[in-house]
């Protein structure tokens, strides 16, 4: 089946990336769509020696699509634009790393899983009636939370750009340069949305349940703390308390306490290693457990960074340029992107979906 421009536009607007990816016309459309900026389109018009006179900006994409420009010309145009912009980032890369190293603590301040507006409305605006109490909360809590949120968002933004650039610098990658939904680059003509993340807490709990362990890791640590008479603050939220207890166990010189914690880490490593060997279940979990507000069925390439000795410090690996470059290049040099192997069938809200997906584990 061949597709018209209007049909492909409809598939794109409906986020039907599987069908787009599965047709030559769909891939051609996505590559042109990935140039979606006026100056980028004009660059391609000029390179392909096609006149853009008397055309409105909204007509650019359809005109280019119907002009049968060779894929080689499109690729050359994209790569030239990317390299010109990359050169500017490359010149400032060392300075950027210098700044990223200044972040010592990665703490979202309680806002990570929520919209900022929702967080403020639910926790303060609708909860507090006393004006002076609200002012005190603003000064002592809200400003701290917002600062933490901004710092973590800043760190994630710039490390994501660095990681994307490592991928896009590789000869096997066709980057995107304009505004295109759910596509960061193409590998062997497969469009991928890059997702940089950590080993999921929820998936870890699923695997612990399967092993008939306490589902939550913190339950094991609290039990160990009681056994060894290690004091802890029961009023702390789970995430903070987990860090408190890990700190207590790792800093203890008591051999029995060290043995207990080493076994805790061993269980973590076993689950991680088994997942690395057989990642299919994790990939399905990542698709099926996504939030409904940000739902999409795009082709995803997951980069999962894991400090196997301290999962809580995995965030630091996103600024370990040497490790990132080594592992990403090794992956791109050796991985076969066979569509049959990458095809994943999954469910969401009782609907079936198909996507092309893969995972690269960056372990330390």
Steps between C-alpha positions, in 0.01 A plus 500: 500500500628845410409806704410855403632804683164557672487138618850524644418830670200333662713207623753746641233705679352179641847394628484183290876462475490126444314538170718795401814301576371200305469679164763667277270800455458530877875505558543755221230716659658477848844595370356807330291576809817485711617816319195693616633852527470768235874554456567124491238448230645789300841335531356184344317692227828662403699176518242316286485797260125539544337842509312597816377828351130569543469227764372554852692335783212256554543379142871418535468144631241383247689662213825332601324167545348516151830610343659153522826632641750218537557357849870574456427870453275504805763319708773739385288801589418365847863411571626841390251682722574268793877538469478881490297502824706222658818699449366775727411251777832321458686824567321541835492134605789511747356808669163324526653196670678730742162636604325161513760370746387766748172319570554295815148383587230382261173568681179604325359663814180296481389639161654242265191289444258790485419808301634803690162671499326185627765457771451855629121486478467162673756557774462870579228699324212264578643373826596810699248763620727708724685780319800516736536123487498516120774766499709283730453200270600708198821614669595167657364234264381622161814694409715201596284262292502730197876542522547122513264451206678761289845354573396145413321617184806703399727199552272268303464746213870549440610142560228388256638734235851364557381139474294572187805660340708187566240299311456755222876533443517133399518427126209255525260765629288744303418777750191715517549875502152653488182457698369146465300299752651196670802469272852592608686316224485217245708183520498291183180676394323436831392818681565489874402712797793481742401447864777537759391356830592287802418143598129535585399467863168344402667234286743422781199445729340267243813289489526491880138383518580223254786388725263501799697779668352800673368707211652830614874520556445738787317226691816289502710795615257596778496140621881498497514831685277362775706181518825694545349779712573767238287809575298660221235768464165329440339827387720529189349426159608173339751647256682701766487218752648259245802731462525539880510125556742431215731764647477338842578154364784604270674709765485239773820316594305211653570186295152353550345824377734504201410139419129585516541794265724306260225241467250780433724629218552145369124458454489828309787394275347162428173660391683757286727239338209271414314797350803597289513145363123485433372859459176424315287502815646832611431659160137393513474629858644840399237541228207367699576696817534841336264766628180562306567877480824449307395186315644428158587191297819630338803285428722540803866438567553483875838585648489374858785622722575278797756529777479138614665571835280799576182540293433829676814648341412389144414861408872584509569269204317743273803730522762223465591589143772239457273213605204633300700541180668160531177306559284689249758464222550131581123450481463683169800322349374152584119501533292360215180701469286222360135605508378149579724493808400851608125455462310517829127436544355656814173612658368822648145561624387176334638606161779319316799688356818418313827690514863449407709529812837414652697563818862582572608444859787718616634320807768604741 
